[in-house]
Amino acid sequence: MDGVTVIDHPLVQHKLTIMRKKETSTAGFRRLLREISTLLCYEVTRDLEMTMETIETPLQEMQSPVLEGKKLVFASILRAGNGLLEGMLELVPSARVSHIGVYRDHDTLQAVEYFFKAPDDIAERLIIVVDPMLATGNSAIAAIDKLKERGAHNIRFLCLLAAPEGIKSFRDHHPDVPVYTASIDSHLNENGYIVPGLGDAGDRMYGTK
């Protein structure tokens, strides 16, 4: 699909398979989500701009590459996005963090915003929005709407699973935002859940169902 990158690294796919299993425990699911998010983070940041810096090794002075410009912002769509956020911060501990509180109304399947907090200078930074599932796409669309309203324009979206319906809706609304995912599953069921999926990521991560 145009604008969508499927991260098919063997370790990502192996861990995802274990996460899908209904018998995987809450502790196991949480650990795997943290591990897989680190691997996904490698891919979504693969083409970050670099610049050269003069450093001294124990042997001599040299020119060596470092990240250019302002640091990243990881924007977590609450609450399940925090599962991806934790692993990504282990890899990039200096990243700024934004939290976007959006939940899906179970009757209308529409996104309802209840919280937003982000750095003031997000217009100058690369924003990586994270949420385990891109199902209907409504929550992701709403979150990115809010970021753009506050000036953000360099945005990427990272998820664990995506449904074709969600990808289409997301790309229709935000064609300038690339999507990174570990899997494009078959479809959405009548309740708006990804099939075959892995259930509700937030419930499985926090043991609330």
Secondary structure, DSSP 8 states (H G I E B T S, - for coil): -TTEEE---HHHHHHHHHHHSTT--HHHHHHHHHHHHHHHHHHHTTT--EEEEEEE-SS-EEEEEEE-SS--EEEEEETTHHHHHHHHHHH-TT-EEEEEEEEE-TTT--EEEEEEE--TTGGGS-EEEE-SEESSSHHHHHHHHHHHHTT--SEEEEEEEE-HHHHHHHHHH-TTS-EEEEEE-SEE-TTS-EESS-S-HHHHHHT--
